[in-house]
Amino acid sequence: QVQLVESGGGLVQAGGSLRLSCAASGRIFSSGTMGWYRQAPGEQRDEVARITNGGRTVYADSVKGRFTISRDNAKNTLYLQMDSLTPEDTAVYYCNAWGYNGVKLNLFWGQGTQVTVSS
């Protein structure tokens, strides 16, 4: 089975920074894309950023220039460096990754980590 464990969330003032980590274990599809999503109260879960195995990145317009996604393939760990945070970034942040459930590829999700930005 695949497990994704996020860490690094917390409370920060506007303008501050946080670095999220997502440690993946189990039968991870190492060639797959990994990503970060976030969900604010009462809102849908939206994509924040994703990164391919080769390091190509895509960002949501709302975080471009402020967030940086990266991954350490040797450690199966995904990161999200978040700078210049605003209260609008407050949400639960989830990572995802592709892995095997038996012989089938599935998209797995972590349990989420809360990020709260105070004004």
MDAnalysis code that builds the backbone (N, CA, C; Angstrom):
import MDAnalysis as mda
import numpy as np

u = mda.Universe.empty(357, n_residues=119, atom_resindex=np.repeat(np.arange(119), 3), trajectory=True)
u.add_TopologyAttr("name", ["N", "CA", "C"] * 119)
u.add_TopologyAttr("resid", np.arange(1, 120))
u.add_TopologyAttr("resname", ["GLN", "VAL", "GLN", "LEU", "VAL", "GLU", "SER", "GLY", "GLY", "GLY", "LEU", "VAL", "GLN", "ALA", "GLY", "GLY", "SER", "LEU", "ARG", "LEU", "SER", "CYS", "ALA", "ALA", "SER", "GLY", "ARG", "ILE", "PHE", "SER", "SER", "GLY", "THR", "MET", "GLY", "TRP", "TYR", "ARG", "GLN", "ALA", "PRO", "GLY", "GLU", "GLN", "ARG", "ASP", "GLU", "VAL", "ALA", "ARG", "ILE", "THR", "ASN", "GLY", "GLY", "ARG", "THR", "VAL", "TYR", "ALA", "ASP", "SER", "VAL", "LYS", "GLY", "ARG", "PHE", "THR", "ILE", "SER", "ARG", "ASP", "ASN", "ALA", "LYS", "ASN", "THR", "LEU", "TYR", "LEU", "GLN", "MET", "ASP", "SER", "LEU", "THR", "PRO", "GLU", "ASP", "THR", "ALA", "VAL", "TYR", "TYR", "CYS", "ASN", "ALA", "TRP", "GLY", "TYR", "ASN", "GLY", "VAL", "LYS", "LEU", "ASN", "LEU", "PHE", "TRP", "GLY", "GLN", "GLY", "THR", "GLN", "VAL", "THR", "VAL", "SER", "SER"])
u.atoms.positions = np.array([
    [0.844, -1.195, 0.000],
    [0.000, 0.000, 0.000],
    [0.881, 1.246, 0.000],
    [0.298, 2.363, -0.408],
    [1.010, 3.631, -0.475],
    [0.574, 4.545, 0.648],
    [1.532, 5.210, 1.261],
    [1.217, 6.204, 2.295],
    [1.898, 7.528, 1.958],
    [1.148, 8.607, 2.133],
    [1.679, 9.955, 1.970],
    [1.438, 10.702, 3.272],
    [2.504, 11.257, 3.827],
    [2.391, 11.956, 5.101],
    [2.911, 13.374, 4.932],
    [2.001, 14.352, 5.075],
    [2.387, 15.759, 4.984],
    [2.825, 16.274, 6.344],
    [3.689, 17.264, 6.313],
    [4.125, 17.946, 7.527],
    [4.556, 19.364, 7.157],
    [4.712, 20.204, 8.194],
    [5.217, 21.551, 7.969],
    [4.178, 22.644, 8.024],
    [2.911, 22.265, 8.152],
    [1.882, 23.292, 8.247],
    [1.932, 23.993, 9.587],
    [1.129, 25.057, 9.715],
    [1.079, 25.784, 10.972],
    [0.482, 27.152, 10.798],
    [0.684, 27.987, 11.809],
    [0.167, 29.353, 11.827],
    [1.316, 30.311, 11.535],
    [1.088, 31.219, 10.593],
    [2.123, 32.175, 10.219],
    [1.458, 33.514, 9.916],
    [2.193, 34.584, 10.127],
    [1.653, 35.912, 9.808],
    [1.766, 36.179, 8.316],
    [0.910, 37.061, 7.837],
    [0.967, 37.458, 6.436],
    [2.362, 37.972, 6.098],
    [2.849, 37.559, 4.933],
    [4.187, 37.907, 4.517],
    [5.237, 36.879, 4.896],
    [4.856, 35.943, 5.726],
    [5.778, 34.922, 6.185],
    [5.905, 33.754, 5.226],
    [6.648, 32.751, 5.672],
    [6.943, 31.581, 4.833],
    [6.718, 30.292, 5.613],
    [6.403, 29.259, 4.881],
    [6.328, 27.899, 5.402],
    [6.853, 26.948, 4.336],
    [7.370, 25.818, 4.793],
    [7.800, 24.772, 3.858],
    [7.076, 23.486, 4.211],
    [6.276, 23.004, 3.295],
    [5.573, 21.744, 3.480],
    [6.387, 20.595, 2.910],
    [6.281, 19.450, 3.563],
    [6.917, 18.232, 3.074],
    [5.864, 17.148, 2.954],
    [6.090, 16.227, 2.042],
    [5.200, 15.076, 1.846],
    [6.089, 13.861, 1.632],
    [6.120, 12.988, 2.632],
    [6.940, 11.783, 2.550],
    [6.084, 10.634, 2.026],
    [6.521, 10.051, 0.931],
    [5.795, 8.953, 0.298],
    [6.495, 7.640, 0.576],
    [5.706, 6.615, 0.883],
    [6.267, 5.284, 1.108],
    [5.359, 4.248, 0.469],
    [5.910, 3.049, 0.310],
    [5.143, 1.984, -0.322],
    [5.446, 1.896, -1.803],
    [4.491, 1.400, -2.550],
    [4.695, 1.123, -3.966],
    [4.388, 2.361, -4.809],
    [5.271, 3.328, -4.667],
    [5.129, 4.578, -5.413],
    [5.565, 4.376, -6.851],
    [4.824, 4.975, -7.766],
    [5.210, 5.009, -9.170],
    [6.176, 6.167, -9.316],
    [7.460, 5.865, -9.251],
    [8.481, 6.902, -9.152],
    [8.553, 7.793, -10.399],
    [8.034, 7.334, -11.507],
    [8.067, 8.137, -12.731],
    [6.867, 9.070, -12.846],
    [5.986, 9.003, -11.868],
    [4.757, 9.773, -11.960],
    [4.881, 11.200, -11.471],
    [3.889, 11.999, -11.845],
    [3.792, 13.375, -11.374],
    [3.305, 13.389, -9.930],
    [3.834, 14.320, -9.146],
    [3.374, 14.534, -7.778],
    [2.856, 15.964, -7.674],
    [1.938, 16.170, -6.747],
    [1.359, 17.502, -6.693],
    [0.843, 17.902, -5.332],
    [0.528, 19.196, -5.237],
    [-0.087, 19.765, -4.042],
    [-1.444, 20.370, -4.416],
    [-2.425, 20.136, -3.564],
    [-3.735, 20.747, -3.666],
    [-4.031, 21.432, -2.335],
    [-5.042, 22.281, -2.343],
    [-5.489, 22.889, -1.090],
    [-6.991, 23.060, -1.110],
    [-7.549, 23.055, 0.106],
    [-8.994, 23.195, 0.258],
    [-9.290, 24.097, 1.439],
    [-9.911, 25.228, 1.138],
    [-10.344, 26.157, 2.184],
    [-11.745, 25.752, 2.635],
    [-12.164, 26.164, 3.836],
    [-13.499, 25.807, 4.345],
    [-14.590, 26.236, 3.367],
    [-15.479, 25.296, 3.045],
    [-16.586, 25.603, 2.162],
    [-16.233, 25.693, 0.692],
    [-14.974, 25.400, 0.361],
    [-14.523, 25.507, -1.020],
    [-14.158, 24.136, -1.566],
    [-14.006, 24.053, -2.876],
    [-13.563, 22.811, -3.470],
    [-12.046, 22.697, -3.334],
    [-11.551, 21.481, -3.551],
    [-10.111, 21.250, -3.508],
    [-9.518, 21.681, -4.842],
    [-8.549, 22.574, -4.775],
    [-7.948, 23.135, -5.979],
    [-6.469, 22.780, -6.077],
    [-5.997, 22.626, -7.301],
    [-4.588, 22.350, -7.510],
    [-3.757, 23.590, -7.226],
    [-2.641, 23.367, -6.541],
    [-1.697, 24.448, -6.252],
    [-0.508, 24.368, -7.197],
    [0.078, 23.172, -7.290],
    [1.251, 22.980, -8.143],
    [1.467, 21.494, -8.362],
    [2.163, 21.173, -9.430],
    [2.543, 19.791, -9.684],
    [3.922, 19.768, -10.326],
    [4.575, 18.617, -10.216],
    [5.926, 18.473, -10.733],
    [6.096, 17.074, -11.306],
    [6.683, 16.991, -12.478],
    [6.956, 15.689, -13.092],
    [8.209, 15.078, -12.494],
    [8.440, 13.826, -12.835],
    [9.646, 13.148, -12.362],
    [10.901, 13.858, -12.863],
    [10.797, 14.476, -14.013],
    [11.940, 15.178, -14.585],
    [12.107, 16.598, -14.112],
    [11.179, 17.058, -13.260],
    [11.316, 18.389, -12.675],
    [10.528, 19.495, -13.349],
    [9.697, 19.154, -14.328],
    [8.880, 20.189, -14.955],
    [7.740, 20.556, -14.019],
    [7.482, 21.850, -13.871],
    [6.511, 22.317, -12.887],
    [5.378, 23.102, -13.529],
    [4.237, 23.054, -12.860],
    [3.067, 23.838, -13.236],
    [2.499, 24.428, -11.957],
    [2.125, 25.718, -12.005],
    [1.588, 26.392, -10.815],
    [0.228, 27.012, -11.120],
    [-0.605, 27.073, -10.094],
    [-1.823, 27.858, -10.192],
    [-1.440, 29.335, -10.279],
    [-2.236, 30.102, -10.999],
    [-1.923, 31.527, -11.165],
    [-1.809, 32.245, -9.826],
    [-2.608, 31.824, -8.861],
    [-2.655, 32.518, -7.569],
    [-1.372, 32.365, -6.751],
    [-0.534, 31.399, -7.107],
    [0.679, 31.169, -6.310],
    [1.965, 31.370, -7.109],
    [1.842, 31.648, -8.391],
    [3.030, 31.838, -9.221],
    [3.908, 32.953, -8.665],
    [5.200, 32.678, -8.585],
    [6.142, 33.665, -8.082],
    [6.279, 33.682, -6.573],
    [5.389, 32.965, -5.884],
    [5.451, 32.928, -4.418],
    [5.742, 31.523, -3.890],
    [5.238, 30.505, -4.578],
    [5.410, 29.109, -4.138],
    [6.376, 28.402, -5.074],
    [7.129, 27.454, -4.508],
    [8.044, 26.647, -5.306],
    [7.872, 25.181, -4.927],
    [7.559, 24.366, -5.915],
    [7.420, 22.932, -5.690],
    [8.715, 22.248, -6.105],
    [9.104, 21.234, -5.346],
    [10.304, 20.466, -5.673],
    [10.127, 19.048, -5.155],
    [10.985, 18.170, -5.590],
    [10.908, 16.778, -5.144],
    [12.308, 16.194, -5.072],
    [12.457, 15.255, -4.150],
    [13.688, 14.490, -4.019],
    [13.319, 13.052, -4.370],
    [13.639, 12.653, -5.586],
    [13.228, 11.335, -6.054],
    [13.885, 10.205, -5.263],
    [15.093, 10.429, -4.799],
    [15.789, 9.391, -4.036],
    [15.090, 9.134, -2.707],
    [14.475, 10.178, -2.158],
    [13.809, 10.055, -0.862],
    [12.285, 9.923, -1.004],
    [11.786, 9.956, -2.249],
    [10.326, 9.930, -2.462],
    [9.636, 11.005, -1.620],
    [10.189, 12.190, -1.640],
    [9.647, 13.288, -0.841],
    [9.362, 14.487, -1.735],
    [8.207, 15.075, -1.482],
    [7.742, 16.246, -2.209],
    [7.750, 17.437, -1.267],
    [8.077, 18.608, -1.810],
    [8.143, 19.824, -0.990],
    [7.317, 20.940, -1.625],
    [6.910, 21.859, -0.773],
    [6.278, 23.086, -1.262],
    [6.792, 24.235, -0.401],
    [7.640, 25.063, -0.983],
    [8.115, 26.268, -0.302],
    [7.126, 27.383, -0.588],
    [6.566, 27.953, 0.480],
    [5.540, 28.979, 0.341],
    [6.059, 30.276, 0.950],
    [6.213, 31.295, 0.133],
    [6.693, 32.609, 0.569],
    [5.618, 33.663, 0.334],
    [5.802, 34.796, 0.978],
    [4.863, 35.916, 0.836],
    [3.422, 35.457, 1.031],
    [3.201, 34.719, 2.078],
    [1.874, 34.157, 2.335],
    [0.862, 35.252, 2.656],
    [-0.364, 35.022, 2.219],
    [-1.473, 35.930, 2.501],
    [-2.595, 35.142, 3.172],
    [-3.542, 35.825, 3.821],
    [-4.661, 35.102, 4.444],
    [-5.439, 34.234, 3.444],
    [-5.412, 34.612, 2.175],
    [-6.103, 33.818, 1.158],
    [-5.454, 32.452, 0.922],
    [-4.254, 32.264, 1.437],
    [-3.583, 30.967, 1.316],
    [-3.997, 30.000, 2.425],
    [-4.798, 30.466, 3.360],
    [-5.265, 29.615, 4.450],
    [-6.107, 28.474, 3.905],
    [-5.706, 27.250, 4.241],
    [-6.388, 26.059, 3.730],
    [-5.724, 24.820, 4.313],
    [-6.359, 23.676, 4.080],
    [-5.697, 22.406, 4.314],
    [-4.995, 22.022, 3.015],
    [-3.720, 21.707, 3.119],
    [-2.911, 21.371, 1.949],
    [-2.704, 19.860, 1.882],
    [-2.942, 19.308, 0.705],
    [-2.835, 17.877, 0.475],
    [-1.812, 17.600, -0.630],
    [-1.036, 16.539, -0.445],
    [-0.163, 16.099, -1.534],
    [-0.778, 14.861, -2.183],
    [-0.394, 14.622, -3.418],
    [-0.817, 13.389, -4.079],
    [0.320, 12.803, -4.893],
    [0.193, 11.513, -5.152],
    [1.209, 10.797, -5.931],
    [0.581, 9.527, -6.491],
    [1.139, 9.052, -7.585],
    [0.664, 7.818, -8.192],
    [1.394, 6.629, -7.577],
    [0.638, 5.570, -7.355],
    [1.217, 4.356, -6.821],
    [0.386, 3.153, -7.215],
    [0.877, 1.986, -6.840],
    [0.220, 0.742, -7.239],
    [-0.681, 0.212, -6.123],
    [-1.887, -0.141, -6.526],
    [-2.813, -0.885, -5.673],
    [-2.999, -2.225, -6.370],
    [-2.233, -3.235, -5.941],
    [-2.163, -4.457, -6.711],
    [-1.379, -4.187, -7.984],
    [-1.980, -4.426, -9.129],
    [-1.322, -4.161, -10.406],
    [-1.858, -2.887, -11.043],
    [-2.778, -2.232, -10.352],
    [-3.435, -1.067, -10.920],
    [-2.809, 0.207, -10.373],
    [-2.612, 1.184, -11.258],
    [-2.120, 2.493, -10.831],
    [-3.267, 3.325, -10.287],
    [-3.089, 3.870, -9.086],
    [-4.077, 4.759, -8.481],
    [-3.414, 6.049, -8.053],
    [-4.231, 7.080, -7.898],
    [-3.743, 8.337, -7.345],
    [-4.033, 8.340, -5.847],
    [-2.994, 8.476, -5.057],
    [-3.120, 8.454, -3.609],
    [-2.974, 9.867, -3.049],
    [-3.620, 10.077, -1.878],
    [-3.628, 11.384, -1.225],
    [-3.143, 11.260, 0.209],
    [-2.495, 12.320, 0.684],
    [-2.163, 12.393, 2.088],
    [-3.358, 12.845, 2.902],
    [-3.169, 12.940, 4.217],
    [-4.270, 13.292, 5.116],
    [-4.457, 14.796, 5.240],
    [-3.491, 15.548, 4.770],
    [-3.590, 17.004, 4.778],
    [-2.873, 17.636, 5.959],
    [-2.431, 18.868, 5.742],
    [-1.814, 19.653, 6.809],
    [-2.380, 21.072, 6.747],
    [-2.749, 21.592, 7.905],
    [-3.407, 22.894, 7.974],
    [-2.393, 24.027, 7.879],
    [-2.681, 24.971, 7.018],
    [-1.905, 26.204, 6.922],
    [-2.847, 27.364, 7.224],
    [-2.499, 28.154, 8.220],
    [-3.310, 29.315, 8.595],
    [-2.437, 30.556, 8.550],
    [-2.871, 31.543, 7.784],
    [-2.130, 32.790, 7.638],
    [-2.957, 33.908, 8.260],
    [-2.399, 34.535, 9.262],
    [-3.115, 35.617, 9.945],
    [-2.748, 36.969, 9.329],
    [-3.692, 37.884, 9.388],
    [-3.461, 39.210, 8.787],
    [-2.849, 40.182, 9.776],
])
